[in-house]
Amino acid sequence: MPVPEPTPRPSPPSPLAGVSMRDLLASCAAAKAVSTPPRPPDPATPARTPAEHRRAA
């Protein structure tokens, strides 16, 4: 009777080459910051004149 061939064992999962989770999260945060438009100024805050800016400095 012939000897059955051994079934090949599946290789252990190898780590994926590519982007780390930290880099992925950082790129998502950067994309969100770049794609979000700036918020409008608060209407309750009065705009300063150039003279007031110089005085405050």
Backbone as numpy.savetxt, mean C-alpha at the origin, in Angstrom:
# Nx Ny Nz CAx CAy CAz Cx Cy Cz
5.15 -61.53 -10.19 4.31 -60.37 -10.19 5.21 -59.13 -10.19
4.89 -58.14 -11.06 5.76 -56.97 -11.12 5.61 -56.10 -9.87
6.69 -55.43 -9.55 6.70 -54.54 -8.38 6.05 -53.21 -8.79
5.04 -52.75 -8.02 4.40 -51.48 -8.39 5.37 -50.32 -8.21
5.28 -49.38 -9.13 6.13 -48.21 -9.03 5.66 -47.34 -7.87
6.59 -46.78 -7.13 6.17 -45.90 -6.02 5.52 -44.63 -6.59
4.49 -44.21 -5.92 3.82 -42.98 -6.36 4.68 -41.80 -5.96
4.85 -40.83 -6.86 5.69 -39.68 -6.51 5.04 -38.84 -5.42
5.86 -38.40 -4.51 5.35 -37.55 -3.43 5.25 -36.12 -3.94
4.20 -35.42 -3.52 4.12 -34.00 -3.93 5.23 -33.22 -3.23
5.83 -32.32 -3.96 6.90 -31.53 -3.37 6.30 -30.53 -2.38
7.03 -30.20 -1.33 6.50 -29.23 -0.36 6.33 -27.88 -1.05
5.34 -27.12 -0.62 5.11 -25.82 -1.27 6.32 -24.92 -1.09
6.73 -24.34 -2.18 7.88 -23.44 -2.12 7.37 -22.02 -1.91
8.15 -21.20 -1.23 7.71 -19.81 -1.04 7.63 -19.11 -2.40
6.63 -18.29 -2.53 6.43 -17.58 -3.79 7.46 -16.46 -3.91
8.06 -16.41 -5.05 8.99 -15.32 -5.31 8.18 -14.11 -5.72
8.51 -12.97 -5.20 7.77 -11.78 -5.59 7.75 -10.74 -4.51
6.58 -10.23 -4.25 6.41 -9.07 -3.36 6.06 -9.54 -1.96
6.70 -8.93 -0.97 6.37 -9.25 0.42 5.06 -8.57 0.80
4.44 -9.04 1.84 3.18 -8.47 2.30 3.38 -7.01 2.72
4.51 -6.71 3.35 4.79 -5.34 3.77 4.86 -4.41 2.56
5.56 -4.86 1.51 5.66 -4.04 0.29 4.31 -3.90 -0.40
3.52 -4.96 -0.39 2.20 -4.90 -1.00 1.31 -3.90 -0.28
1.30 -3.94 1.05 0.48 -3.01 1.82 0.98 -1.57 1.65
2.29 -1.39 1.58 2.83 -0.05 1.39 2.45 0.50 0.02
2.46 -0.35 -0.99 2.09 0.13 -2.32 0.60 0.47 -2.38
-0.23 -0.28 -1.68 -1.66 0.03 -1.64 -1.91 1.36 -0.93
-1.21 1.60 0.16 -1.36 2.87 0.89 -0.88 4.03 0.03
0.21 3.83 -0.70 0.72 4.90 -1.56 -0.26 5.17 -2.70
-0.82 4.13 -3.27 -1.79 4.31 -4.36 -3.02 5.04 -3.87
-3.46 4.74 -2.68 -4.64 5.42 -2.13 -4.33 6.90 -1.88
-3.14 7.17 -1.35 -2.77 8.57 -1.07 -2.67 9.37 -2.36
-2.16 8.76 -3.40 -1.98 9.47 -4.66 -3.31 9.67 -5.37
-4.21 8.69 -5.25 -5.46 8.77 -6.00 -6.56 9.53 -5.26
-6.37 9.85 -3.99 -7.37 10.59 -3.24 -7.17 12.08 -3.45
-8.21 12.79 -3.92 -8.05 14.23 -4.11 -7.96 14.95 -2.77
-7.30 16.10 -2.74 -7.21 16.83 -1.47 -8.59 17.31 -1.03
-8.79 17.35 0.24 -10.10 17.80 0.73 -10.18 19.31 0.67
-11.36 19.83 0.46 -11.51 21.29 0.40 -11.28 21.90 1.78
-10.88 23.16 1.84 -10.66 23.79 3.15 -11.98 23.93 3.92
-11.86 23.97 5.21 -13.04 24.13 6.06 -13.64 25.51 5.83
-14.96 25.60 5.64 -15.57 26.90 5.42 -15.51 27.80 6.65
-15.39 27.25 7.84 -15.37 28.05 9.06 -14.01 28.73 9.26
-12.96 28.24 8.61 -11.63 28.81 8.76 -11.47 29.96 7.78
-11.32 31.19 8.27 -11.16 32.32 7.35 -9.79 32.27 6.67
-9.75 32.72 5.44 -8.50 32.75 4.70 -7.64 33.90 5.23
-6.36 33.68 5.36 -5.44 34.71 5.85 -4.92 35.54 4.69
-4.68 36.77 4.96 -4.06 37.64 3.96 -2.55 37.47 4.04
-1.81 37.85 3.01 -0.34 37.72 3.07 0.27 38.47 4.25
-0.32 39.60 4.64 0.23 40.34 5.80 0.08 39.52 7.08
-1.03 38.84 7.22 -1.24 38.01 8.43 -0.24 36.85 8.46
0.07 36.29 7.29 1.05 35.20 7.24 2.40 35.69 7.72
2.81 36.87 7.29 4.11 37.40 7.70 4.12 37.69 9.19
3.02 38.22 9.72 2.94 38.54 11.15 2.99 37.26 11.98
2.33 36.20 11.50 2.29 34.96 12.25 3.67 34.29 12.30
4.44 34.50 11.26 5.78 33.88 11.20 6.67 34.63 12.15
